[in-house]
């Protein structure tokens, strides 16, 4: 019995080393989820990011109609891949409001001309203030906002074709 | 073949123009600019050292040159300049990003064993030692 007990520390050590080695081989989840899902959008008022669309303020998200709030930027490469999916959502009657992060009006205009403009409004967030206030940590990210301006869902990363039914479902649950 | 090459080059040029656009907006006013009041700047530095950059691997926002870290430094400095307490700013960020954003250790539902186990081991070690010394005294 006593002899057996001598091996316990060694066994514990190998158990720990094995666990650490296993965790090292696991892919790291790069996405940081927002803790703001279920919370109301903060007070904000963003100037227009492009000359042909109005800016975005809190009141625009409280008009009773659920919307997608798309956090993007003209310098963001995955946003290019996402553009056709946003267009597909728009064609299905979804209202998409954009927030352009750290962007110049001419870059925004160039991007929209090249990849399409699915947005009804685009606000410019030059200091990432709204992004920080809603717990978003990158571009692109898309939030489902209900008609009262409450955040109902966060989609991390670019929207792909397979995400569209899920987003439509979330919008419906939000009361569209 | 040549068409494919031309398309590939066009894509690369397109990416390059987008990548260069990233740096086109100047950093936030207080991203690289210290506060006038040294005490306030020191408080901001202490806080920024213990806030995690969300875009980088294990760097604090004080260490990172990522544009988003600059925007976070601007946020911290402007709030401290406006008289907000550093811990209130940390709480505001934790409310949005969870414990992930803060490097300051806290005792919570999931982290309490980290603090409790060393204490337990210490108590066990004291008991074992006491037993040994008693035996030797005999």
Interface residues (C-beta under 8 A of the other chain):
Chain A: X32 X33 X34 X35 X36 X73 X74 X75 X76 X77 X80 X102 X103 X104 X107 X111 X126 X127 X128 X129 X131 X132 X133 X134 X135 X137 X138
Chain B: X15 X18 X19 X21 X22 X24 X25 X28 X54 X55 X67 X68 X71 X72 X74 X75 X93 X94 X95 X96 X97 X98 X100 X101
